[in-house]
Amino acid sequence: MSIKHAILGLLSWKPATGYDLKKHFEGSPEMHWSGNNNQIYKALVQLSDEGLVTNETQHQDGAPTKKLYSLTETGLQELRQFVLTRPELPEFRKPFLVQLAWADQLSDEDLSDLITRYEDELEMGLRMLQESHKRNPPAPQRTTREKLLWKMMQDSLITSYHSELDWVMRLRKELDLLPSSAKGKPNMNHQVIHHNNKTYIEVFSASAPLKSEQDTLDLVALSWQEQTPLLMLHEQVLSEEFFQLRTGVAGAMLQKITNYHLKTALIVPDWQQKQLRFREMAAESNQGQVFRVFENREDAESWLVG
């Protein structure tokens, strides 16, 4: 497939100048050529020499003379022959996969950052594509079927971006489900408990107390692994920084818990003896339905599975 066939297709819609073609290529994600002047005018010369297009010089008052190109009957036959050729497979060259292939040497944080940057690029590309479709010159709509075909062309590109974003989400999930020993992450002493026709995870301790957003993702992974969003944590699971509100650890971890919709009960027998700011935070959280602090296991379980 060459740019010549794309030009024949556009000229089958309506006559155009080289500048018109350039503007269409620039604004159309479906026509993936760069559409620079050299490519376009070289192709137009070749198409003219082959009798596939013809041109008419038009003089304009107060503006440069322009050449308006039109498709010939021979050009229309050539376009039809191209449309009937065997379709090519889509190109799946993804430079990110080459980076990912050697990413095992990265720390968990660096790998997560790499994936996040790729995710950001995809989301930006999707937004640009959607904006481009809004700003594009009108597509040919000579028949109801042609209108549908062009709409489905746009949907194909948008679907590709959504599919890649879904794949990134699966990548994150699979990484989070790796055993802690495979990622150098703390092991958590826990058990799965069934009560009142519900299942929750009770975490008694961790080989290294949890103290970061990344550590919170270990809880998310455990939740996915055991297929329950209900968590019961004992005080010793969390680092001392969690209870010191000035460190920001509690805020960051609770934001993750909220984002991943984990209903979490924290057992701290003497929580009302903790620092004032933590007591205030606990009292406020205990008004909600996502995270609460309890003095004993019985009350925690009653709220968690109630």
HELIX and SHEET records of a PDB file:
HELIX    1   1 ILE A    3  TRP A   13  1                                  11    
HELIX    2   2 GLY A   18  GLY A   27  1                                  10    
HELIX    3   3 ASN A   37  ASP A   49  1                                  13    
HELIX    4   4 GLU A   73  VAL A   83  1                                  11    
HELIX    5   5 PRO A   95  ALA A  101  1                                   7    
HELIX    6   6 ALA A  103  GLN A  105  5                                   3    
HELIX    7   7 ASP A  108  ARG A  135  1                                  28    
HELIX    8   8 THR A  144  ASP A  176  1                                  33    
HELIX    9   9 SER A  180  LYS A  183  1                                   4    
HELIX   10  10 GLU A  213  GLU A  226  1                                  14    
HELIX   11  11 GLU A  235  VAL A  237  5                                   3    
HELIX   12  12 GLU A  240  PHE A  243  5                                   4    
HELIX   13  13 LEU A  245  THR A  247  5                                   3    
HELIX   14  14 VAL A  249  ASN A  259  1                                  11    
HELIX   15  15 TRP A  271  GLN A  273  5                                   3    
HELIX   16  16 LEU A  276  SER A  285  1                                  10    
HELIX   17  17 ARG A  297  VAL A  305  1                                   9    
SHEET    1   A 2 VAL A  53  GLN A  60  0                                        
SHEET    2   A 2 ALA A  63  LEU A  71 -1                                        
SHEET    1   B 5 MET A 188  HIS A 195  0                                        
SHEET    2   B 5 LYS A 198  ALA A 206 -1                                        
SHEET    3   B 5 LEU A 230  HIS A 234  1                                        
SHEET    4   B 5 LYS A 263  ILE A 267  1                                        
SHEET    5   B 5 PHE A 291  PHE A 294  1                                        
END                                                                             
